[in-house]
Amino acid sequence: MVLVELSDEEMLAFLFCVTPPLSSIRQFVTKLMMWG
């Protein structure tokens, strides 16, 4: 996997696209957004 420099918003959008809409993942992302 190639890692490229992305902004936080781009990374979140990427994660939403590649991960299934699991409640645990959505809660994790929500926590990241709250901490940011």
C-alpha positions in Angstrom: 0.0 0.0 0.0 1.4 3.4 -1.0 1.0 6.1 1.6 0.6 9.6 0.3 0.3 12.9 2.1 -3.4 13.8 2.6 -5.2 16.3 4.7 -7.3 15.1 7.5 -10.5 15.8 5.5 -9.2 13.8 2.6 -8.1 10.9 4.8 -11.5 10.8 6.5 -13.2 10.8 3.1 -10.9 8.0 1.9 -11.6 5.9 5.0 -15.4 6.3 4.5 -15.0 5.1 0.9 -12.9 2.0 1.7 -14.5 0.9 4.9 -17.9 -0.7 5.5 -20.4 1.4 7.3 -19.9 -0.4 10.6 -21.1 1.4 13.7 -17.8 0.9 15.5 -15.8 2.5 12.6 -18.3 5.4 12.4 -18.0 6.0 16.2 -14.2 5.8 15.9 -14.2 8.4 13.1 -16.6 10.6 15.1 -14.2 10.5 18.1 -11.3 11.5 15.8 -13.3 14.4 14.5 -14.2 15.5 18.0 -10.5 15.3 19.1 -9.3 17.2 16.1 
